[in-house]
Amino acid sequence: MGGPEPAPYGSGAGAAARGDRARTAAAHAAASWLSMLRWAAGLLPPPARARAVAELDATGLSVAAAPFYPVRHGMRAALHDTRPVDERQGPSGRELVAALRSVETAVDGDRLLDAARVDWDVLAAAHARDPFPSVPSRALIARRDCPDPFIVALLTPWRVEVANRIAARQKNRTGPAERRSAYRAHTAPLVHCHDLSDEIRKVLLPHVSHLRTPLLRLLLAPGKAREVVRATARLDRLLAAVDHGDHGHLPRIQAFWDAVGAELRDTLGEDRTAWTAVARRLTRHKGSLRELLDTLGDPVPGSRKHGPDLRVLIQAPPSVLTAIVADLDDAALERAAERYVGDDRVRTADGLLVTALAQLERAGVAPRRPFARWAHGALAHRPGELAEVAWLYGGSPDLDGSLIRLARLRPDLRRRLAAAHAQPPPAVDPVAELREQHDAVRAQLVLDSSCPDDTPWPRLLEAHAAEPLPEPVLWVLASRPGFPAVLARALPGARTEDLAAQGADAARHALAHLAGRSPGDVLDHLHASTAGATIHSIRARGTLDDRTVLDTARPAAVPLLYGRGLLPGDRSRDAWNSACAELFTDAARRFGPGFWHCLAHRLPICEGTLPELLAPRPGDALASRLHRLAENPNRLAENPGEPAGTSPVHVLLERYEERVRAATALLHPDADLPGAYGPPDVRRSPDAHGSPGIHAFPDREAALRLLDAEGENLPLVARVASTVRPGLAIALPRLVAPYLRERGRIAELVPLAESARRTAARVADCRGEADAEAALGRALFLLGRYEEGVPACERALALFHDIGGPHGAARTSRDLGRVLLFLHRFPEAATVLERSRPLCREADLPLLEGNVCLLLGHALRHLGRTAEAATAYRDAVALLDGNGDGSGDGSGRERALDAAKRELDRLTADPT
């Protein structure tokens, strides 16, 4: 008493929220599959690309990818607007121009543009006639979809406050085509740094000394930082932008110091005195770099009390760097590296200090104790860089222990550390000797001395089967040619990117196990990052060529996901795209029309590699032929001399229906499958035993594989059958509904049901039209589109009443009552469900009546009619408990029975 009222079974806030999350996750998954295929289609030549895009747009996947908007709790307004530009209600054209000129802040301008239909040509023309003031210009220039020529126009005449807002393009100021729903099932990917075009850089460089820190970082792009260093009149401001950068800007920070080093080397050569002076003054100089170099001979008061900065010193030629560092004691070295290791340790986390240590090694500087301390401190933040400082091994016990632990996963570091030890004599029994090693470096030494060229795999496998080998030994063996899969599987919790770094055979095994429990797991943000890191590791090291990676990586979605995520500036992007384009072009040419249509349905359930996904299948000829027939309706007409129903197309569709019906009947023996449609002379003839002549399947998996293959052609079959065999087109939604529900492809039922409804209306099949409307209403309910489901169920119920179909009327009235209940329209739901009970009795469907009673109890309880609700729950318990003969959906009956008993107990419990 006094507590919150329990939510109704299947319709409460908790169930609704779970359903909303599931449907939203499914919509995002479908959008991700579709975006991967669109990326692959974009690699094709223009004619083939246009056909691919058209086929993808016509698939059920594109329907499932539509954004889902929950109808309760006001969440629709809380989501970002993801509608197409032409559907937006915001201002456009001249209205937008006038509204922009009246905004008072840049934030108001951002909100206005987010809701508007932006036509950049109209805005550019308006700016050319009468330049926008500063505030709207700042809002316009912050949009990432703002064209480069318009950005240049907004910067003329020059206004520094407008230019500085270009850095806001790193945030979520995107165009409508790029904006995603805020209601996501997983973490949104990071926004990558974008490079400014040369056209924009040319305008910004003369004013570089007045720009804010975020924009300065954008200008310091690798390969283009030297012109920024030359152009600035305030080196200290540019250095401040570098010093306050986080680890995400490491390439730009390194680009700045590389540019400074190139300028210094060109001017100073190997003048040790000049390098020392520059290292003392550069970080405090408030002019340009040229002014600093021109005044090196002038005395600067107090400069000698400041020690040299190691960031400047490491840019010196090797001989100069070696000599200067040799003259510094340990305390001076620590002071020189202070800017690397600040209070917040940002520099250490970035790995710049490790890069400096690597440069010291290349210069021939002797190991020092501070170097070992620096490396050990950096190890906790960026362990991947430590192979470059293996020359410090032996200088610090802490660093040595860290390097040995890291060497377990890094073959290059492991070999360098092994080279620092004396080579042991060959072991009499290498396998026994390896078993005693719990250190990867020692295991490497044993293998190198005992079997440098030929690994005794049979003996190692035999020994591992008797007793598992130590983990460090397994990692060392992973770098050897011929590494067997059984040992790879024995590595406990091994990350695929670590395994891929060991060698070619280990990389192949890692590529074959990139996904989690199912292909759909690669859509998860974590698995996507892991897969991308693994492929990047292999390609960066050159372990395997791109074609081998494509042939080995599984599931097939992984290489597509990786390729879609490559940035335009990535130097390896073109090679990867070319390899993928070759595969898809060849497969599309062999398949013919309908290739991308079928691919959209194969990809989400494909567990094989990309070549396996694209390989020819037995159903490809059927899909290609159906696609051609759907594109050329004139070829569907039967020849006048042929008997009705004997044309090749008609026989093709009959065989298709026969296979699908048999597979569905095996998967779901209790499914309410429609009867065979069509004229009597074309129905399936019985066999010698009087049973329908349908295909037999050895097991459930075989039937499911058949449905996966034939299910790809559902939209094509519906289009062709609507002309040649209307009965099949009408029956198709009910025929495949159990399979599509099992595969989570409910969205595909909507276009199938709508096509069936149109076909039934055209041929005046009232029963077929009623079945199609009922299937449409059920599909819309499962998709959470409740408002649309109500009229579909009402139309179906009216048709069933007209034709006198008690079975269909009973089921449809239950569906309508359920939809109204989910919409919290409780009075209407109670009325519909009360009228449904006599229909269930007339159709002799006691289990259905039990479910109706359960739903009726929910509606009555929400209306405050508790006594009537308790009666409804008692009737539900009696009907559901008394019909447990194993027929029907047993698990669904048990769940409904438990819910009815639970609700009845709550209503009849003694309040005392």
Secondary structure, DSSP 8 states (H G I E B T S, - for coil): --S-----TTTSHHHHHHHHHHHHHHHHHHHHHHHHHHHHHTTS-HHHHHHHHHHHHTSHHHHHTS-----STTHHHHS---S-GGG--S-BHHHHHHHHHH-SSHHHHHHHHHTSB--HHHHHHHHHHS---HHHHHHHHT-TTS-HHHHHHHTSS--HHHHHGGGGGGTT---TTT---S--SS-----------HHHHHHHGGGGGGS-HHHHHHH--TTTHHHHHHH-S-HHHHHHHHHT--GGGHHHHHHHHHHHHHHHHHHHTT-HHHHHHHHHHGGG--S-HHHHHHTTTS--TTGGGS---HHHHTTS-HHHHHHHHHHS-HHHHHHHTTTTS-TT-HHHHHTHHHHHHHHHHHTT----HHHHHHHHHHHTT-GGGGGGGGGGTTS-HHHHHHHHHHHTT-HHHHHHHHHTS------SSHHHHHHT--SHHHHHHHHHHH-SS---HHHHHHHHHHS---HHHHHHHHTSTT--HHHHTTSTT--HHHHHTT-HHHHHHHHTT-S-SSGGGGGSHHHHHHHHHHHHHHHHHTSS-HHHHHHH-SSTHHHHHHHHH--TT-TTHHHHHHHHHHHHHHHHHHH-TTHHHHHHHHGGG--S-HHHHHS--TTHHHHHHHHHHHH-GGGGS--TTS-TT-SHHHHHHHHHHHHHHHHHHHH-TT-------S-GGGS--B-TTSSB-----SSHHHHHHHHHHHGGGHHHHHHHHHHH-HHHHHHHHHHHHHHHHHHT-GGGHHHHHHHHHHHHHHTT-HHHHHHHHHHHHHHHHHTT-HHHHHHHHHHHHHHHHHHT-HHHHHHHHHHHHHHHHHTT-HHHHHHHHHHHHHHHHHTT-HHHHHHHHHHHHHHHHHTT-HHHHHHHHHHHHHHHHTT-SS-S-HHHHHHHHHHHHHHHHHHHS---
